[in-house]
Amino acid sequence: MTEASVQVEQVSKILIDREGKYLTFVLGAEGYGLEILKVREIIGHMDITAVPQTPAYVKGVINLRGQVIPVIDIRTLFGMATKEITEETCIIVVEVQRDNRTFNTGLVVDQVSEVLDIKGEHIEEAPQLGTAVNTDFILGMGKVNNSVKILLDIDKVLGNHDLSGLSIVA
């Protein structure tokens, strides 16, 4: 077996391992997905308490049944223009792993779509866009009907941003 065929086989196995249920949501015109096992709950948009001296993508914190949770504006984190809050704006509370710790973080999204069961053969690797573009946070590209959902590895999306201290601050 050649080295190239071994690599193709390894990539195929990884993508098949990624099959499963994904909560899909919309940011602008694009569809995204999160592994359903990472999603704790979906709540409507609520008042967010701003925390001074935090990065622009950190909206602040919320008190969710006694637990203080940092809230991230994922549009700003991804370098997208901000959008007005609508009735469809939601906060997806996800469980994030960092430094052998688990904590919850809220993600502000434009609209939650649906839960999709995406088969491994319908997931492709993230496209290689050159060395200047980091795509490590993308689990894969899920092909659903005639569209593509960008499947996110939320641990890596938030991995470069230390949010665990925000709940202590509030």
N, C-alpha and C positions, 0 to 999 in steps of 0.2 A: 504494500500500500504506500503510495507516495505521500510526502509531507503535506502537499496541498489537499489531497483527498482526506487525510486525517483531520486537517483544520476544518474543512467543510463539514465533516461528520460531527466534530465537536460543536461547531456553531449550530448545526441542526438540532443537536441534543439540547443545547441551551435554550433555543427558541421553543422547542416542544415543552421543556420544563416551565416555560413562562405562560403556557396556556392556562386559561382559567377565567374567573369572573373579574370584570373591571367596571368600576363606577366611571361613567363618562360624563364629561362636563365641557362647557364651551367658554372660551376666552376669545372675544372678537368673532372672527369667522372660522376659527380653528377648533377642532375637537381633540380632547385629551382624555386619557384614561388613567385611573389609579387602581392598583390591586385592591380588590374589595376587602381583603383581610387587613389592610392598613387603615381602612375607614372605620372610625368609631361611630360617627353620626353626622347627619346633615341638619343644619339649623338655618332658619331665616336670618337675614341680616339683622343685627342688633347693635345697640350703642357700644362703641369701643372706646376704652379709656386710653388716651395717648400717653406714651411713656417718653419723657424728654431724652434727648441725645441718642436716639435710636436711628438706624438707617431709614431712608425714605420708604423702603419696601415693608417696614414694620409698621402696621397700622396702630398697634397698641396691644392691649390685653382685654379679655372679657372674663366675667365671672360666670362660669357655667356650673350651676348646682354646687357652688362652694369651691370649685377648682378654678384657679386663675390660669388662663390659657393664652399664650401669645398668638396674635393674629397677623398673618402675612398677606399683603396684597401681591398675589402671584403675578398679576399683570406688570406691576412695577419691577418685581424681581426678574421677570423675563424681558424687561426693557420695552414694554408696550405702553401706549398712551393710556392714561387713566380714563375711566368711564363713570358716568353718573350711576348712582345706586338705583336700581329698579325693583319692582316686586319680585323679579326672578333672581336677583342677586342673592347668593347663599354663602354660608360658611361651611366648608367641609372640615370636620375635625378628624385629623389623621394621627396615627401613632407613629412616632419617629424614633429610630434607634440611633444613638450617638454615644460613642465612648462607653459601651456596655451599659448605657442607661436608656430607659424608655420614657418618653414624655409626649404629651399631646400638643398639637399645634393646629390652629385654625387657618384655613386657606380661603380667601375671598375669591369667588368665581362668579362669572356673569350669569351662568345658568347651569343647573344640573340636568343631565339628559336622561340616562337610563343605565341599568346594569346590563352589560353584555357578556356573554360567554364566548370568548374568542379562542378558537382552536390554534394549536401550535403551528400548523401549516399555514395559517393566515397571519402569522407574525413574522416580520422580516427585521433584520438588523437595522439599526439607525444608519442613515446614509453618512458616508465619510465626506465631510465638507472642507477638508483641509486641516492643517495643524492649528490654524488660528481660531477654529470653532470647536468648542468642547461639546461633545454629544454624549459624554459618559453618563449623564443623568437620564438618558432615554433608554428604557428597557427594550423597546422595539417599536416597530410601526405596525399597528393592527389594521389589516385590511377588512373593512366591514362594508358589505354591499359595494357601492361605487365610491366609497370615501375611505380616508385614512385617518386613524386615531393615533395620536402620539402618546404612547404608553410611557408614563413617567415612573422612575425609581425615586420615590419621594424622599427616601433616606439620603440619596445623592443630591437631589434638588436642594434640600435644606442642609446638606452635610457641610458645606463650606461656610455656613452662617450659624454662629453660636446663639441659639435662642433659649437655651435651657435656663439661663440666668434671669430672663424676663419674668418668669413666674415668681421668682424669689423677690425681685424688685417690687412687684405689685403687692 
